[in-house]
């Protein structure tokens, strides 16, 4: 049973933590994407790509396949809705053109440690189209590591055996299935009708083709969701025996995503209910052999994520939690984000602008940021704590030649409230987050983010932390 400095987690009064429900970053990057700008120029971006070749870090390739047939109202991804096959074929044509330009600046013979199809709905592309995309990328990136993680996001409603065969032959070894919630009322409210049978059939197909890892995504905080309804969803999900689960806090950002405006905000569960849901999920999954990885992932002991948390080698990036740290993330396709040692770069979000850039012979770069030394130090602290829930000061001091307590004096002082609430403990050597504190990790690491302090709280355009 999880403990909180002598308190059983079941005895914690979550109502008093509702005050921490405030807008805050998810920290899939630091600095966060709102700091990306055009001050980091196209020429600087190209320079960063070319400079990365000399460092010879492994590559993590992300391909954004943006198309969906219809909107899921909870979705915060950049998607395009279409029913025309020619639109998807044309998009693949432009991926090919983008790769040709990219190969002029990036050494595509570098080792690939991670390769991921995201969306959108990647499996909204036909088996033939997926096969074409895989062969296209493998014609450029030929040096895959023996233990490369090759993964694809799957919508079980658009998944068949022909697609599964193509993925298997293409070397894919991990599939991530979107389930979100199995309650009918929640599904109707979110415009995502998907039966347990459909999800189970998709998972069984992955098992048939011997995928190394099967992941299922759930979301808590959806309209009409209750503690009891989510409990039922969780039990049904565990019955499918996934290797990993991701249980995301619904990010309600209707000012960014128009489809979210179709959700009646009065039907969303309150922060205290959401905390109870997540607390129950943690207890339930731990009792069924899963270990909590970061703030929203869970893995079985035989999964690479579990092994990485045991050895302290877990990392966080735009694809969530990963074992493949120390690599350069290269984003391909509209809106994709890349990440190097000291830079981020994002592609154009609008299809016509994306195509126009490529037609002019340029990569579809829109904006980004070059990190200074302070950014690098704070990135290391924030991203490590987001993944590992603790931080030894000597690690940062030796890496950056600083005194942690002097450099972060203001941040440490700001943590005093969390110490009093027994959400963290601090001594002369380290910060350790308690079991309850893990539910509020975003709030905790925000004290180390000076960019956030420049924005008044009532003007912060982030989803709420609870």
N, C-alpha and C positions, 0 to 999 in steps of 0.2 A: 504493500500500500504506500502510495506517495506521501511524503511528509513535508511539512513546511515549518522548519525550525521548531519542532516539538508539537506542532499542530497537525492533526490529521486533515488532509485537504477537504474531506467531507464536512469538516466543522467550520470551514471558512465562510464568512458572510460576504457573498459576492455582490450584494446590493451596495455595499460601501465602495466598491470599485467602479461603479457606474460613472463616477466623476472622471474616470480616465477615458471615457468614450469621446474622443476628440479627433479632428482631422489629422492624419499623419501618414508619412510615406510607408510603403511596404518594403522599401530598401532592397529591391532587386538590383539596384545600382547605388553607388555613391560617387559623386553627387547624383541626385535624382534627375530624372528626365526633364523636369521643368527648368533645370539649369542649362540644358543644351541650347546652343544658339548658333547664329551664323558668324559670330566672331571667330569661331573655329572654321577656317575656310576649306574649300574643296582642295586647294593646293596643299594645305597642312594635313588634311586627311590622307591624301595620296602619299605624302611624305611619311606619315605614320605607318601606312601599310607597307611601304617599301623598306622602311627602317626595321620593321618587325621581322623581315626576312633574315637579317643578320643575326638576330637573337635566336632564331630557329626554335621558337616555342611551338608546341603542338597546336593544331587547329581544331576548333570546335565549330562546325558548320551548321547554321540555322537557315532553313528555307521556309519562307512564309508563303503558304498556299491559301489565299484569302477568301475563296468562294464558299458560299453557303446557299442553300435553297430558300431558307426563310430565317427570320430572326428569333433567337432565344432572348427574351427580354432582360435576362440577368447578365448577358455577355458584355464584357468590356474589351473584347478583342477588335482589331481593325479588320472588318469583313466587307465583302462585296456580295450582293445577292444577284443570282442569275439562274436561268434555266437553260441557257444556250451553251452547247458543247463547244461551239466555235470560240466563245470567249475564253474558255479554259485552254484550248489549243493555242490561241494567240498569246496567252500569258506564258505558256511554256516556250514559245518562240522568243519572247523577250527575256526569259530566264537564260536562254542559250546565248543571246546577245550580251546580257550582263556578265555572264561567266567569261566570255571572250575578252571583254574589256578588263575585268577583274584580273585575269591571268597575266595581263601586261604589267601589273603592279604587285601582285602577290605570287609568291613561289608556291604553286599548287602541288608541288612534289613533297612539301612538308608533311610530316606525319599527322594523320587525322585521328584524334582520340574520341571525338563525339560528332554525331551526324543526326540531325533532327528535323523532321517535318512537322510544322505547326500551322495553325490557321486562325480563323476560317475552319473549314472541314476538309482536311487532306483527302479523306476517303470519299469526298464528293467528286473527286477525280476518278475516272474509270480505271480499271486494271491496266488497260493499254496506255493510258496517259501517265499513270504512276510508273509504269515500266520505262516509258520514255524519259521521265524526269530522272529516275535512278540511274539509267545508263548515261544520260547526259552528264550528271555530276561525277559519276565514276570515270568518265572519260577525261576529266580534268584532275580530279583528286584520286590518285591511284595508290597512295601509300597509307592505307588504313592500318592502324595498330591492331595487333592480334586480339587485344581486349577492348577494342573500340565499342562504345555504346552507340548503337544505331537504332533510333527510336522514331515512333510516329504517333501522333494524336489521332484517336479513333472516335468517331461518332457511331455507336452501334446501330443506329437507324440507317446508316449508309455504309454497310460493310458486308462483303460477300467472300466466298472462298476463292474466287479468281483474284481478288485484290490481295488476299492473304498469301496466296501462292507467289505473287509478284514480290511482295515484301520479303518473304522467306528467301527466295532466290536472290534478292537484292542484298541480303546479309543483315536484315533487320533482326534485332534480338530483344527489343523491349517495346511493348505497346501500352499506351495510356488511354483508357476508356473513360469517356465522359458519361457519368450517370446523374450526378447532381442531387436528385431526390426522387424517391419512388412513390411519394404520396400524390394521389390523383388531383387533389385540389391545388396543391403547389404546382404541379405540372401544367395545369390549365392556366393558372395565373402567370406562369413564366413562359407560356407558349412553347413548351418542350414536352411533348407526349412521348413517353418511352417506357415500355413495360419492363418488368423484371425479366420476363422471358427473352425479350430482345437483347437485353444486356447480357444475360447468362449465355445465350447462344453465341454471342460475339466473343465472350471470354473463353468459352469451350473451343471455339475455332482457333484461338491463339494457343491454347493448350495442345490441341491436335497437332499443330505445326511447331511445337516445342520451343516456344518463346522462352528466353531465359528469365524474363521478368514481366509480370502483368501488373499494371497500375490501374486503380479506379479512382476517379475524382468525384468528390462530393462537395456541396456548398451548404454552409449553414448561415442563417439570417435571411432566407428567402420568404416571400409573402406567404402568409397562412401557415408557416412552419411553426410547429410547437415542439416542446421537449419530447412528448410521446411520439409524435409523427417522425421526428428525426431518429429517435431510438429504434423505431421499426425499420427505417431506411438503413441504419447502420448494421442492424442484425442481418438484413437481407444481403447487404454488401459483403459482410464477412463470410456469409454462407457460400459465396463464390470463391473464397480462398485466394484473394489477390496477394502478390508478394509485397506490394506497396499500396498505401492509400494516401491521397492528398485530400485534406478537409479544409477547404478555403473559406475564409470569412467573406461573405458577399460584400463587394465594394459598390455601394450605391452612389453613382456619380452621374446623375441625369443631366448635369450641365455639360458633360462630355459626350455621353452616349444617349442619343435621342430615343432609342428603343426603351431605355429604362424609365422614360417618362410615362410609359404605359402601365407601370407598376404603381398601385395605390400604396403610398407610404404608410398609411394607417394600418395596413395589414402586415407590416414588417415586425418581427419579434423584437422586443426591447433588449437593451444591452445586458440586463441581468439574466434574461432567458438565454441569450446567446452564450454568456459565460457558463451557465449551467449545462448547456448542450455540449460545449467544448470540453468542460471538465468531465462530463460523463463519457464522452468519446475517448478521452485519454485513458480513463480508468478501464473502460470496456476493452479497448484495443490492447492495453498492456496485459490485461488478464487473459487475452487470447493470443499472446506471444509476439505482439508487435512492440517496437520501441519507437518512442517519439523522436523524430528527426527535425530539428529546427522548430519553427512555430506552427507548422501545419502539415508535415509529412510523417508517415509511419511506415516502418519496414519490418519484415520478418528477419530472424537471425541469419538466414542463408542469403539474404539480399546484399548487394554491394553497398547500398546506402547504410545498412546496419553496421557492416564491417568498417565503413569509413568513419562513422561516429565513434566507434570503439577505439579507433586509432587516431582520432583527431584530425582526419583528412577530409572532412566534409566541407564543401564550399557552396556559395550562393551566387547565382547570376540571374539573367533574364529568363532562364529556363527553369528557375526554382533551385532546389538543392541538388547538387551533383557531386560525384566523386572525381570529376575531371577538372581539377583546378590547375593553375599555371599554364593555361592555354589561351590562345587568342581566339575570341569568338568573332566569326565572320558571318554577318547577316546578308542574305540574298533574297530579293523580292521586295515588293512594296512594304514600307513601314518597318522593315527589319532593322534591328539594332546590333551593331558590332561593338566589341570591347577589346582593347589591347591593354598592355601594362599600364599606360598612362593616358589613355584616350577612350572616348566613346564616339560613335558615329551612327547616325540614323538615316535611313533611306526616305525618300519622298513618300507621302501617304496617299496621294491622289493618283489614280491609274494613268490618266492622260499626261500628267507631269512626269511620272515615272517613265512612260514610253518616250516622251519627248526628249528627256535627258539622255536616254540610251541611244535614241536615233541621232543625237548630236555627237555621239562617240564618247560620252562621259558616263561614269558611274552615277546612279540615281541618288547621290548624297544630298541631304537637305541641311542637316545641322549636327552639331556635336559639341564636345568640350575637350580641351587639353588639361590634364590634371597637374596642379602644382604640388610641391612637396607636402604642404599641409593637407591637401586633398588625399594624397596617397596614405598619409599617416592615419587620417580619420577613416578612410575607406577600409583600411586593414582592421581597425578597432571595431567599427560598426558591423562589417560583414562577418567578421569572426564571431562576434557575440550573437549575431542573428542565427548563426549556424550551430554554435557550440554552447551557448548559454553561460559561458564563463570566459575569463580572460586573465592570464598571468602577465603582470606588468613587464617582467624581464623579456618576454617575447618581443614586445614593441620596442623596449629600450635598446635591445641588442640589434634589432633590425634597422632602427632609424637613428640610433645614437642620441637619444633624448632621455630625460627624466620624466617618466610617465606622470607622476603625481604633480610635478611642476607644470608640465605642458597642459595637462587636463585638470588643473586645479579648479577652474570654474565648473567644469562638467561633473567632477567628483562631488563638489559642494551641492550641486543641483540634484544629486542622487540621494540626498539625506532623507527626503520624504519616502522614497522607495525602501530605504533601510528601516525606517520607523514602521512601515507597513509590513515589514518582513517579506518583501518581494525580492530583495537582494541582500547579500552580505558583502562587506568590504573590509579588508585588512591591508597591511602594508605591502602585500604581495599580489593580491588578486581580487577580482570581482566575481562573485558566484550568484547566479540567478536561481531563486527557489522554484519549486514546482508550480506554485501559483503565479510567480513572476513570469514564467514562460508564456502565460496567456497574455501578458502585457509587455512582451519584449520590444515591440515597436515603440511604445511609450518610453521605455527605459533607454534605448539607444538614441532617441531623439535629443537627449541632452548633449550629445557629442556633435550635433549637426548645426554649425553656425549659419548655414544658408537658411535654415528653417526659422532662426531667430529674427531674420530680416523681414519676415512676413507676419503681420498681425494674425492672431489665431482665427479671427472671424473672416479672414481673407484667404485662408489656406485651402486650396482646391485639391484636397486629397479625400479619399474615403475615410470613414471613421475607424479608429483602431478597434472599437468594440461594436 
